[in-house]
Amino acid sequence: MDEIRVLSPTGVCGSGFLESSFEKGLALKPHFIGADAGSTDPGPEFLGSGETAFPLAAIHRDLRLMMLGARRLKVPLLIGSAGTGGNQIQLQKVADLVKQIAAAESLSFKLALIEAEQDKSYLKKKLQDGRITPLDPAPEFDEKVIDRSSHIVGMMGVEPWQKALEAGADIIVAGRSSDTAIFAAMPVMMGFPEGISWHMAKILECGAASVVQRKTPDCMFAWVRKDHFVVQAPDTELRCTPQSIASHSLYENADPFKLIECSGTLDLTHSRYEAYSDNAVKVTGSQFIKAKRYTVKLEGAEKVGYQSILIGSVRDPFIIRQIDDWTQRVTEKIHSRIKMVLGDTLKPDQYLLNIRIYGKNGTMGPLEPVKEIKSHELCLIFEATAPTQAFANTIAGIIRHQALHLPIPEWSGLITAIACPYNQMERGAVYKFNVNHVVEPATPTEMFPMRLYHIDGPSTKEITQ
């Protein structure tokens, strides 16, 4: 092949795209359609809980259009990081949607499911063998952390995708994956230069995010050739420029020239970006440097506890001027009251109390360079995290009363310091990321088992490999 054509409907399955753009993309006859479906951007909650960041109805809408388009053209559809975090629960949720759509639309195809959730005994063995190493920064990682984790996933490279394609899969739904691997797998497998293939994948995985000004999440199209690739949005009102495409290389990366993958590093040092037309860009010179060792990034989440929050505002200029002292004093009062109410049933190291001050440093915390408060009002969010929801609710009730009436020197008598539109809200279980490490597998596919099915309308039959 001298050219492979690629359609990316959207940056995340579930975020949406215009049907008109998608139809224009299909008219360009792509050889495959790919879509990322997850991220760590929404935080650890979704990896930890197994829920999806986008509503299942939104995922169903995008998935249905992509499946119908792919089957109409009889080209593969690749969906990665299924269900947000790509754990086994989320993978199965998206697989169930695929089967529902197949039944409703009378579609027939071969489905591959690639698992990314890691067996805990496997990880413990790798840890014992010295095959797991930390990235920077990384939390402490040992067997206790593995046991505490709700879910740990590996971020797959191109090889599991290629294995599924070689098995003849028409639709591939995978757990956690490198976003770029979804789009690089087929071009690399077909013999296109890895540097060109991986760089194209980096641009396409975010859909139309690399255009000059995006109106809404939408489609992007690429033509990959032996010495370059061209990118263009199917919606002709969207423009790609050399600057918009080049700048996207910095997106989500500490180094704008070096992008690390399982099998190596995409090197953009010598990449050139040229206008190919009024709304398309040609890219040349991208290279791929093979890694000396193959590594897979691990992502994990564990339950911290249960949380209740209160949201209130401060309008009093006297309190605003002394807000740091006020929050310190109210924190001490809350801890003291918790001790009175709960005694030894809840020790200080078993719960967390946090106060976020928006209008001061709520976004950046101690990194905030502006020290002077310029706002006439502040928003305070009080977070109580404890081993049970009942404990969290008890702490929230203590917070409300202590914060509401904490006195200041300028006022005598009983005061009301906080206006609370939301007195107490249960957040339920809360999670934290607890892994930022890489593991060395014996092979690129051993961590990612694949299951094959023949789907024929409402009928599902597993294929023995």
VENPE-V459050 format. One record per backbone hydrogen bond with DSSP energy under -0.5 kcal/mol. CO is the residue of the C=O (numbers start at 1). NH is the residue of the N-H. E is the energy in kcal/mol with one decimal. If there is no record, write none. Layout:
co=CO nh=NH e=E
co=CO nh=NH e=E
This chain:
co=2 nh=226 e=-0.5
co=4 nh=224 e=-2.8
co=5 nh=31 e=-2.8
co=5 nh=32 e=-1.0
co=6 nh=222 e=-2.3
co=7 nh=9 e=-0.6
co=7 nh=34 e=-2.2
co=8 nh=220 e=-2.4
co=12 nh=15 e=-2.6
co=18 nh=22 e=-2.1
co=19 nh=23 e=-2.5
co=20 nh=24 e=-1.8
co=21 nh=25 e=-2.3
co=22 nh=26 e=-2.5
co=23 nh=27 e=-1.9
co=24 nh=28 e=-0.6
co=25 nh=28 e=-1.0
co=26 nh=29 e=-1.9
co=31 nh=76 e=-0.7
co=32 nh=7 e=-1.8
co=33 nh=78 e=-2.6
co=34 nh=9 e=-0.6
co=35 nh=80 e=-2.0
co=36 nh=13 e=-2.4
co=37 nh=84 e=-1.0
co=40 nh=43 e=-2.1
co=43 nh=46 e=-0.6
co=44 nh=48 e=-2.6
co=45 nh=49 e=-2.7
co=46 nh=50 e=-2.1
co=55 nh=58 e=-0.6
co=55 nh=59 e=-2.0
co=56 nh=60 e=-2.7
co=57 nh=61 e=-2.0
co=58 nh=62 e=-1.9
co=59 nh=63 e=-2.9
co=60 nh=64 e=-2.7
co=61 nh=65 e=-1.7
co=62 nh=66 e=-2.2
co=63 nh=67 e=-2.9
co=64 nh=68 e=-2.6
co=65 nh=69 e=-2.2
co=66 nh=70 e=-2.7
co=67 nh=71 e=-2.6
co=68 nh=72 e=-1.9
co=69 nh=73 e=-1.8
co=70 nh=74 e=-1.1
co=70 nh=75 e=-2.1
co=76 nh=33 e=-2.5
co=77 nh=79 e=-0.5
co=77 nh=172 e=-3.0
co=78 nh=35 e=-2.4
co=79 nh=174 e=-2.9
co=80 nh=37 e=-1.8
co=81 nh=84 e=-1.4
co=82 nh=86 e=-1.0
co=83 nh=85 e=-0.9
co=84 nh=39 e=-1.4
co=86 nh=176 e=-1.3
co=87 nh=91 e=-2.6
co=88 nh=92 e=-2.1
co=89 nh=93 e=-1.8
co=90 nh=94 e=-2.1
co=91 nh=95 e=-2.4
co=92 nh=96 e=-2.4
co=93 nh=97 e=-1.6
co=94 nh=98 e=-2.3
co=95 nh=99 e=-2.1
co=96 nh=100 e=-2.4
co=97 nh=101 e=-2.6
co=98 nh=102 e=-2.4
co=99 nh=103 e=-2.2
co=100 nh=104 e=-2.4
co=101 nh=105 e=-2.4
co=102 nh=106 e=-0.8
co=102 nh=107 e=-2.0
co=107 nh=457 e=-3.3
co=109 nh=111 e=-0.6
co=109 nh=455 e=-3.1
co=110 nh=170 e=-2.5
co=110 nh=171 e=-2.0
co=111 nh=453 e=-2.7
co=112 nh=114 e=-0.5
co=112 nh=173 e=-2.7
co=113 nh=115 e=-0.6
co=113 nh=451 e=-2.4
co=114 nh=175 e=-2.5
co=116 nh=154 e=-2.2
co=119 nh=123 e=-1.9
co=120 nh=124 e=-2.2
co=121 nh=125 e=-1.9
co=122 nh=126 e=-2.1
co=123 nh=127 e=-2.5
co=124 nh=128 e=-2.4
co=125 nh=129 e=-1.8
co=126 nh=131 e=-3.0
co=127 nh=130 e=-1.3
co=131 nh=440 e=-2.0
co=133 nh=438 e=-2.7
co=135 nh=137 e=-0.5
co=142 nh=146 e=-2.0
co=143 nh=147 e=-2.3
co=144 nh=148 e=-2.2
co=145 nh=149 e=-1.5
co=148 nh=303 e=-0.5
co=151 nh=301 e=-1.8
co=152 nh=118 e=-3.1
co=153 nh=299 e=-2.4
co=154 nh=156 e=-0.9
co=155 nh=297 e=-0.5
co=156 nh=178 e=-2.5
co=157 nh=161 e=-0.6
co=158 nh=162 e=-2.6
co=159 nh=163 e=-2.3
co=160 nh=164 e=-1.8
co=161 nh=165 e=-2.4
co=162 nh=166 e=-2.7
co=163 nh=167 e=-1.3
co=164 nh=169 e=-2.1
co=165 nh=168 e=-1.6
co=170 nh=77 e=-2.3
co=171 nh=112 e=-2.6
co=171 nh=173 e=-0.5
co=172 nh=79 e=-3.1
co=172 nh=174 e=-0.5
co=173 nh=114 e=-2.0
co=174 nh=82 e=-2.6
co=175 nh=81 e=-2.5
co=176 nh=156 e=-1.8
co=178 nh=182 e=-1.0
co=179 nh=182 e=-0.5
co=179 nh=183 e=-0.6
co=180 nh=183 e=-0.8
co=180 nh=184 e=-2.1
co=181 nh=185 e=-1.8
co=183 nh=187 e=-0.6
co=184 nh=188 e=-2.4
co=185 nh=189 e=-2.2
co=186 nh=190 e=-2.2
co=187 nh=192 e=-2.6
co=188 nh=191 e=-1.5
co=193 nh=197 e=-2.6
co=194 nh=198 e=-3.1
co=195 nh=199 e=-1.9
co=196 nh=200 e=-2.3
co=197 nh=201 e=-2.1
co=198 nh=202 e=-2.0
co=199 nh=203 e=-1.7
co=200 nh=204 e=-2.6
co=201 nh=205 e=-2.1
co=203 nh=206 e=-0.8
co=204 nh=207 e=-2.4
co=206 nh=209 e=-1.5
co=207 nh=210 e=-0.6
co=208 nh=211 e=-1.6
co=218 nh=208 e=-1.4
co=220 nh=8 e=-3.0
co=221 nh=232 e=-2.4
co=222 nh=6 e=-2.6
co=222 nh=224 e=-0.5
co=223 nh=225 e=-0.5
co=223 nh=230 e=-2.1
co=224 nh=4 e=-2.1
co=228 nh=225 e=-2.8
co=229 nh=283 e=-2.9
co=230 nh=223 e=-2.3
co=231 nh=281 e=-1.9
co=232 nh=221 e=-2.3
co=234 nh=236 e=-0.8
co=235 nh=238 e=-2.2
co=239 nh=212 e=-3.0
co=241 nh=245 e=-2.4
co=242 nh=246 e=-2.4
co=243 nh=247 e=-2.7
co=244 nh=248 e=-0.9
co=245 nh=249 e=-0.5
co=246 nh=249 e=-1.3
co=247 nh=250 e=-1.4
co=247 nh=251 e=-0.5
co=248 nh=251 e=-0.6
co=250 nh=253 e=-2.1
co=257 nh=268 e=-3.2
co=258 nh=260 e=-0.5
co=259 nh=266 e=-3.1
co=261 nh=264 e=-0.6
co=262 nh=295 e=-1.5
co=263 nh=291 e=-2.7
co=264 nh=261 e=-3.5
co=265 nh=267 e=-0.6
co=265 nh=289 e=-2.9
co=266 nh=259 e=-2.3
co=266 nh=268 e=-0.6
co=267 nh=287 e=-2.3
co=268 nh=271 e=-1.4
co=272 nh=274 e=-0.5
co=272 nh=284 e=-1.9
co=274 nh=282 e=-3.2
co=279 nh=233 e=-0.6
co=279 nh=240 e=-0.5
co=280 nh=276 e=-2.5
co=280 nh=277 e=-1.5
co=281 nh=231 e=-2.2
co=282 nh=274 e=-2.7
co=283 nh=229 e=-1.7
co=284 nh=272 e=-2.7
co=287 nh=267 e=-3.0
co=288 nh=290 e=-0.6
co=289 nh=265 e=-2.5
co=296 nh=439 e=-2.5
co=297 nh=155 e=-2.5
co=298 nh=437 e=-0.6
co=299 nh=153 e=-2.9
co=300 nh=434 e=-1.7
co=300 nh=435 e=-0.7
co=301 nh=150 e=-2.5
co=301 nh=151 e=-1.3
co=302 nh=432 e=-2.1
co=305 nh=430 e=-2.5
co=306 nh=386 e=-2.7
co=307 nh=427 e=-3.0
co=307 nh=428 e=-1.1
co=308 nh=384 e=-2.7
co=309 nh=425 e=-2.3
co=310 nh=382 e=-2.5
co=311 nh=422 e=-1.3
co=312 nh=380 e=-3.6
co=313 nh=419 e=-2.4
co=314 nh=378 e=-2.2
co=316 nh=320 e=-2.3
co=317 nh=321 e=-2.0
co=318 nh=322 e=-0.8
co=319 nh=322 e=-0.7
co=320 nh=323 e=-1.3
co=322 nh=326 e=-2.8
co=323 nh=327 e=-2.7
co=324 nh=328 e=-1.8
co=325 nh=329 e=-2.4
co=326 nh=330 e=-2.6
co=327 nh=331 e=-1.9
co=328 nh=332 e=-2.0
co=329 nh=333 e=-2.2
co=330 nh=334 e=-2.3
co=331 nh=335 e=-2.5
co=332 nh=336 e=-2.2
co=333 nh=337 e=-2.4
co=334 nh=338 e=-2.6
co=335 nh=339 e=-1.9
co=336 nh=340 e=-1.8
co=337 nh=341 e=-2.6
co=338 nh=342 e=-3.1
co=338 nh=343 e=-0.6
co=339 nh=343 e=-1.5
co=342 nh=345 e=-2.2
co=343 nh=346 e=-0.6
co=347 nh=350 e=-2.3
co=348 nh=351 e=-0.9
co=352 nh=385 e=-2.5
co=354 nh=383 e=-3.2
co=356 nh=358 e=-0.7
co=356 nh=381 e=-2.3
co=357 nh=360 e=-1.2
co=357 nh=361 e=-1.9
co=357 nh=362 e=-1.2
co=358 nh=379 e=-2.5
co=361 nh=365 e=-2.5
co=364 nh=367 e=-1.8
co=365 nh=368 e=-1.9
co=369 nh=371 e=-0.8
co=372 nh=374 e=-0.6
co=378 nh=314 e=-2.6
co=378 nh=380 e=-0.5
co=379 nh=358 e=-3.0
co=380 nh=312 e=-2.7
co=380 nh=382 e=-0.5
co=381 nh=356 e=-2.7
co=381 nh=383 e=-0.5
co=382 nh=310 e=-1.9
co=383 nh=354 e=-2.2
co=383 nh=385 e=-0.5
co=384 nh=308 e=-2.1
co=385 nh=352 e=-2.7
co=386 nh=306 e=-3.2
co=388 nh=392 e=-2.1
co=389 nh=393 e=-2.7
co=390 nh=394 e=-2.1
co=391 nh=395 e=-2.5
co=392 nh=396 e=-2.3
co=393 nh=397 e=-2.2
co=394 nh=398 e=-1.8
co=395 nh=399 e=-2.8
co=396 nh=400 e=-2.4
co=397 nh=401 e=-1.5
co=398 nh=402 e=-2.3
co=399 nh=403 e=-3.0
co=400 nh=404 e=-1.8
co=401 nh=405 e=-1.4
co=402 nh=406 e=-0.6
co=404 nh=417 e=-3.1
co=408 nh=411 e=-1.5
co=415 nh=417 e=-0.5
co=418 nh=420 e=-0.7
co=419 nh=313 e=-2.2
co=419 nh=421 e=-0.7
co=422 nh=311 e=-2.1
co=425 nh=309 e=-2.5
co=425 nh=427 e=-0.5
co=428 nh=307 e=-2.2
co=430 nh=304 e=-2.8
co=430 nh=305 e=-1.3
co=432 nh=302 e=-2.2
co=435 nh=300 e=-0.6
co=436 nh=135 e=-2.6
co=437 nh=298 e=-3.2
co=438 nh=133 e=-2.5
co=439 nh=296 e=-2.5
co=439 nh=441 e=-0.8
co=443 nh=446 e=-0.8
co=445 nh=448 e=-1.8
co=449 nh=115 e=-2.7
co=451 nh=113 e=-2.7
co=452 nh=463 e=-2.9
co=453 nh=111 e=-2.6
co=453 nh=455 e=-0.6
co=454 nh=456 e=-0.5
co=454 nh=461 e=-2.0
co=455 nh=109 e=-2.4
co=456 nh=459 e=-2.1
co=459 nh=456 e=-2.8
co=461 nh=454 e=-3.4
co=462 nh=464 e=-0.5
co=463 nh=452 e=-0.6
